[in-house]
Amino acid sequence: MMLIIGAGLSGLLTGYFLKKEGIPFKILEARERVGGRINTVYGISNTPVEMGATWFTNQHKHLIALLNELELNYFDQHTDSSVLFQSSNTSPIQSIKIPSQQPSHRIAGGTSHLIESLLQKLDSKDILLNQSVKSIKCYENTVQVITNEVFEVHKVIMAIPPKLWSKRIVFEPALPQQLIDIAQQTHTWMEDSIKIALTYSLPFWEGENLSGTFYSPTGPITELYDHCNHQRTKYALCGFINSSFKNLSYADRRRSVIKQLKDVFGNQAEEFIDYNECVWSEEENTFQPSDEFLYPHQNNGNLIFSNSYFDDKLFISSSESAAEFPGYMDGAVYAAHVVAQKIINTQL
Ligand SMILES: Cc1cc2nc3c(=O)[nH]c(=O)nc-3n(C[C@H](O)[C@H](O)[C@H](O)COP(=O)(O)OP(=O)(O)OC[C@H]3O[C@@H](n4cnc5c(N)ncnc54)[C@H](O)[C@@H]3O)c2cc1C
């Protein structure tokens, strides 16, 4: 029996590959939901808005191949060469032209469609929620994985960001110190970001010939984009706010976002249906404080993660372990391919 820790994209996809080969497994997930850093929420207007992963490009070929295999559609992010820009929250709003960029895509119906589609391929009894792994004990022929319960298995795949397992899971015997040091200094992509989304009954920005794109280096909103659904029948704006706003209360943060939106788009911005936000640094199953400053993507894809440990009983996955596009959804798909293939090879 294999055990996969984490039901994010990399863990679920590994399960999908193992199931295709008839290899039995269970997935342990700490949260009460699957998807990890992918989380589409719908709200009272049933408009899909992304609190986590959203965009990909034509370079993300592993993800695109998976979407094609699962017959999931995707569409181009609605954009324009004119964007609104505010150099500080007291400066005037300017309309500026930006050079045309390669289009980024979104998954039709929301990124969670990818997660739901993988779930449909798996048996629900193989995915156990509310199971936070606290320790892993390796013996000669078996591995014990301990949550509030004890699971005895043959092999374990850690499909969670390296910083999380290196600081939260106790290993017996201890893992090599070099591996722990590198894992603790491995940046988890977007772990400290704050995503916001507002849904509307009308795309009022279109009436003013605006794309919905807005940038500000200071914030509160630093990046904002049109976030209508692919049929353009549901209307939303979605983006990021400055991470330092995590220190405000929910009410103060929300007030500052709405004030800036009114400054940028006028009074109609206040007529929203839903306000959604996710402060990822409050998500204990994603965020882990670092001992020192880590630059974005630091140690992502480090070769040390491609080794197996405890005599081929412990394998490292997650997007941050991937040799290609680590930190992104494409990296999670790549990591799942690589680790599933290693397991399949050990079964031959
Ligand atoms: C705000 C935000 C925006 C993003 N935007 C984009 C984007 O536009 N494009 C893009 O390509 N990528 C984006 N990403 C990154 C993308 O979400 C990730 O690369 C991808 O989802 C990682 O998948 P994963 O399975 O490797 O890890 P995760 O999604 O982190 O999954 C790990 C899982 O393990 C679980 N877990 C953690 N600890 C334990 C434990 N001790 N025991 C059991 N389970 C545990 C977690 O709950 C989680 O479900 C974004 C991420 C965020 C947060």
The ligand as an SDF file (V2000), in Angstrom:
LIG
                    3D

 53 58  0  0  0  0  0  0  0  0999 V2000
   -2.8820   32.8080   -4.1690 C   0  0  0  0  0  0  0  0  0  0  0  0
   -2.2270   31.8410   -5.1180 C   0  0  0  0  0  0  0  0  0  0  0  0
   -2.2200   32.1010   -6.4540 C   0  0  0  0  0  0  0  0  0  0  0  0
   -1.6150   31.2150   -7.3430 C   0  0  0  0  0  0  0  0  0  0  0  0
   -1.6730   31.4910   -8.6740 N   0  0  0  0  0  0  0  0  0  0  0  0
   -1.1750   30.5950   -9.5520 C   0  0  0  0  0  0  0  0  0  0  0  0
   -1.3750   30.8070  -10.9280 C   0  0  0  0  0  0  0  0  0  0  0  0
   -2.0250   31.7680  -11.3610 O   0  0  0  0  0  0  0  0  0  0  0  0
   -0.8360   29.8790  -11.7850 N   0  0  0  0  0  0  0  0  0  0  0  0
   -0.1580   28.7690  -11.3290 C   0  0  0  0  0  0  0  0  0  0  0  0
    0.2930   27.9730  -12.1530 O   0  0  0  0  0  0  0  0  0  0  0  0
    0.0120   28.5490  -10.0080 N   0  0  0  0  0  0  0  0  0  0  0  0
   -0.4910   29.4380   -9.1170 C   0  0  0  0  0  0  0  0  0  0  0  0
   -0.3630   29.1930   -7.7750 N   0  0  0  0  0  0  0  0  0  0  0  0
    0.4240   28.0110   -7.3350 C   0  0  0  0  0  0  0  0  0  0  0  0
   -0.3850   26.7120   -7.4380 C   0  0  0  0  0  0  0  0  0  0  0  0
   -1.5520   26.8590   -6.6820 O   0  0  0  0  0  0  0  0  0  0  0  0
    0.4610   25.5500   -6.9100 C   0  0  0  0  0  0  0  0  0  0  0  0
    1.6370   25.4010   -7.6830 O   0  0  0  0  0  0  0  0  0  0  0  0
   -0.2230   24.1850   -6.9480 C   0  0  0  0  0  0  0  0  0  0  0  0
   -1.5930   24.2430   -6.6610 O   0  0  0  0  0  0  0  0  0  0  0  0
    0.5310   23.2890   -5.9510 C   0  0  0  0  0  0  0  0  0  0  0  0
   -0.0450   22.0160   -5.8510 O   0  0  0  0  0  0  0  0  0  0  0  0
    0.6150   20.9760   -4.8260 P   0  0  0  0  0  0  0  0  0  0  0  0
   -0.2440   19.7830   -4.8390 O   0  0  0  0  0  0  0  0  0  0  0  0
    2.0610   20.8170   -5.1540 O   0  0  0  0  0  0  0  0  0  0  0  0
    0.5790   21.6990   -3.3840 O   0  0  0  0  0  0  0  0  0  0  0  0
   -0.6500   22.2150   -2.5110 P   0  0  0  0  0  0  0  0  0  0  0  0
   -1.7340   22.7290   -3.3760 O   0  0  0  0  0  0  0  0  0  0  0  0
   -0.0730   23.1340   -1.4970 O   0  0  0  0  0  0  0  0  0  0  0  0
   -1.2030   20.8840   -1.8270 O   0  0  0  0  0  0  0  0  0  0  0  0
   -0.6510   20.3490   -0.6520 C   0  0  0  0  0  0  0  0  0  0  0  0
   -1.7680   19.6950    0.1430 C   0  0  0  0  0  0  0  0  0  0  0  0
   -1.2120   19.0880    1.3150 O   0  0  0  0  0  0  0  0  0  0  0  0
   -2.0310   19.3580    2.4350 C   0  0  0  0  0  0  0  0  0  0  0  0
   -1.1810   19.2880    3.6400 N   0  0  0  0  0  0  0  0  0  0  0  0
   -0.2920   20.1800    4.1070 C   0  0  0  0  0  0  0  0  0  0  0  0
    0.3030   19.7220    5.2190 N   0  0  0  0  0  0  0  0  0  0  0  0
   -0.2260   18.4960    5.4610 C   0  0  0  0  0  0  0  0  0  0  0  0
   -0.0030   17.5120    6.4790 C   0  0  0  0  0  0  0  0  0  0  0  0
    0.8930   17.6810    7.4610 N   0  0  0  0  0  0  0  0  0  0  0  0
   -0.7270   16.3590    6.4300 N   0  0  0  0  0  0  0  0  0  0  0  0
   -1.6280   16.1400    5.4360 C   0  0  0  0  0  0  0  0  0  0  0  0
   -1.8740   17.0480    4.4430 N   0  0  0  0  0  0  0  0  0  0  0  0
   -1.1650   18.2060    4.4610 C   0  0  0  0  0  0  0  0  0  0  0  0
   -2.5680   20.7480    2.1650 C   0  0  0  0  0  0  0  0  0  0  0  0
   -3.7490   21.0060    2.9030 O   0  0  0  0  0  0  0  0  0  0  0  0
   -2.8060   20.7030    0.6520 C   0  0  0  0  0  0  0  0  0  0  0  0
   -4.0990   20.2410    0.3340 O   0  0  0  0  0  0  0  0  0  0  0  0
   -0.9800   30.0390   -6.8600 C   0  0  0  0  0  0  0  0  0  0  0  0
   -0.9990   29.7540   -5.4820 C   0  0  0  0  0  0  0  0  0  0  0  0
   -1.6300   30.6390   -4.6190 C   0  0  0  0  0  0  0  0  0  0  0  0
   -1.6750   30.3200   -3.1300 C   0  0  0  0  0  0  0  0  0  0  0  0
  1  2  1  0
  2  3  1  0
  2 52  2  0
  3  4  2  0
  4  5  1  0
  4 50  1  0
  5  6  2  0
  6  7  1  0
  6 13  1  0
  7  8  2  0
  7  9  1  0
  9 10  1  0
 10 11  2  0
 10 12  1  0
 12 13  2  0
 13 14  1  0
 14 15  1  0
 14 50  1  0
 15 16  1  0
 16 17  1  0
 16 18  1  0
 18 19  1  0
 18 20  1  0
 20 21  1  0
 20 22  1  0
 22 23  1  0
 23 24  1  0
 24 25  2  0
 24 26  1  0
 24 27  1  0
 27 28  1  0
 28 29  2  0
 28 30  1  0
 28 31  1  0
 31 32  1  0
 32 33  1  0
 33 34  1  0
 33 48  1  0
 34 35  1  0
 35 36  1  0
 35 46  1  0
 36 37  1  0
 36 45  1  0
 37 38  2  0
 38 39  1  0
 39 40  1  0
 39 45  2  0
 40 41  1  0
 40 42  2  0
 42 43  1  0
 43 44  2  0
 44 45  1  0
 46 47  1  0
 46 48  1  0
 48 49  1  0
 50 51  2  0
 51 52  1  0
 52 53  1  0
M  END
$$$$
